[in-house]
Amino acid sequence: MTTMGNPKIIVVEDDQDICHLLKLELDEHGFDASTYQTGMRGLLAIREVQPDLVIIDHGLPDLSGAEVARRVRSTS
């Protein structure tokens, strides 16, 4: 978890337009947002960064959002 600086948010979403808009809005409001377009890349980033919040699309091309969340919870 972030203890100093801007809260870190990871967005896992396969639609580039949605990723772009979410990142713009989150950055504008003082968050440190990163986007990933596959479940596996998002999962690796979540484990490495340990963000304050994760936003996950349900219908990702490789893993479902539910599967990503399940894997994150199983390693916490």
Steps between C-alpha positions, in 0.01 A plus 500: 500500500610850429592695811628821340427685180203464272280190536587236240225359283530220246241476224473166319289562189541371145332796327770759425255790489360418843854458639601837361196681640529338843870580523442863400226547760685321778825686434312831489357430845840428656521124470799309363318282246645220287309303238538145372306332223521134596426318820847346525680834458264659748551216747879532479477877550264462797741262670799727432347843569254405778264783406245667723216420258449272199232548235449183296291443189301178523549397136875493438652305208709255702368482859163619623497788744361260759797268448747787537330604826497139625872464436579828671299400806662155514848653529413776747 
